[in-house]
Amino acid sequence: MEIGNILWPIIIFFAITVAVSIGTLRLILMVRGQRFLSIIIGFFEASIGIAAIAKIIRDVSGIYSILAYGAGFATGLFIGMVISDKISKNIMSTNIISNKFHTEIEEVLRENGFGVTSFYGNGKDGNLKILNVICRNTKLIMLNKIVCGQDPGAFLVTHRLEGLRGGFFYDMKPGR
């Protein structure tokens, strides 16, 4: 076995791992409005990916290169998820509207450690109470189960928050 038959799959693995990882970073920056930096990262991401694919196409019989590409892609996705968790706090705000069970939902959420802010609004059917909960995205499934357990017809709207300061957040220590 030639050294190239071993070395090229390793190079392809690391190249694709880097390309996919920086692709995640590019998407995060793009969503945050940092367009110029996203364009620069996209250039390198595409260049690395094309170079790796070109090498695989030149050596079609190299199953190890193809497997290295797949393994590098999967590893890059994993590293990208870790990067995403580290640089974005993934703090979510959920508004909950329940026409009949808002008091019960509010009580159960507080019993389960969620901070709840409530306020009144006007809808097409008159006055209603709106509950707002701020938590990490990892707690959204738990939040939805609690709310739907009290009122399967409740209306929930969730969106990501940026630039937070102060307040009470479920499962978060101050300064994090």
SULZISUL-V235311 format. One record per pair of residues at least 24 apart in sequence whose ideal C-beta (glycine too) atoms are under 6 Angstrom apart, sorted by the first residue. I is the first residue (numbers start at 1). J is the second residue. Records with the same first field share a line. If there is no record, write none. Layout:
I=J  J
//
This chain:
8=65
9=64  65  68
12=52  65  68  69
13=68  71  72
15=48  52
16=52  69  72  73
17=72  75  76
19=45  48  49
20=73  76  77
21=76  79  80
24=80  83  84
25=83
90=136  137
91=161  164
92=137  158  160
93=134  159  161
94=133  156  158
95=130  132  157
96=131  147  154  156
97=128  130  155
98=151  154
101=150  151
102=129
104=150
105=147  150
106=131
108=146  150
109=146
112=146
113=170
114=170
115=168
134=169
135=170
139=170
//
